[in-house]
């Protein structure tokens, strides 16, 4: 029987940023969560959108000191190597629309 820990873990942009920027208030928690999942062999997933958002956020001026652009690009290469990157296709969008139609909970559009 599969447990919650067997399921893939989707890592959102904010979590990646928290884990990689020491000055963020959730740095330790985000880094620990990602490390724990990775070390136990849990599949980590990100999307192309997460990659784009991470690149934009980490390369524009911030209240924290930015890493060199080359370092950010190396990080993204590591994310792509160590995580499953979810396809962002028309079929995925259609499935999302179907799911939102099937489940009536949540905020109205």
Phi, psi and omega in degrees: 000133180285142175252172179302324181288344177279340184283150177300151179249116177278127182255116181281161180306313182301320180294318177298319179294312178304318183291334186252358178238110185301327184288348182287148183293340182252018184306304184300317181293316181294315180296318180296319181295316180294315180298316181298315180296315182296316183291334178272000178085009179292137180290127175259135180237143171225172177240168175298326177297318178300317179299313180298314181296320179297313180301314181296312183295317186280350181247000176257160180303137182225175175285341175262163179285124180289146171285157173301147182306319180299323179293320178297317179296323176296319177300314181298319176302319178294318178302314182296323180288322188263349182239157168279132179259117183292137177294144178240083186240173177299323179295322178296316179296318178299319179296320177299314179299318178298314180300317179295327176288326182284327183251114189273002179276160178109186182283139176290146179283000000 
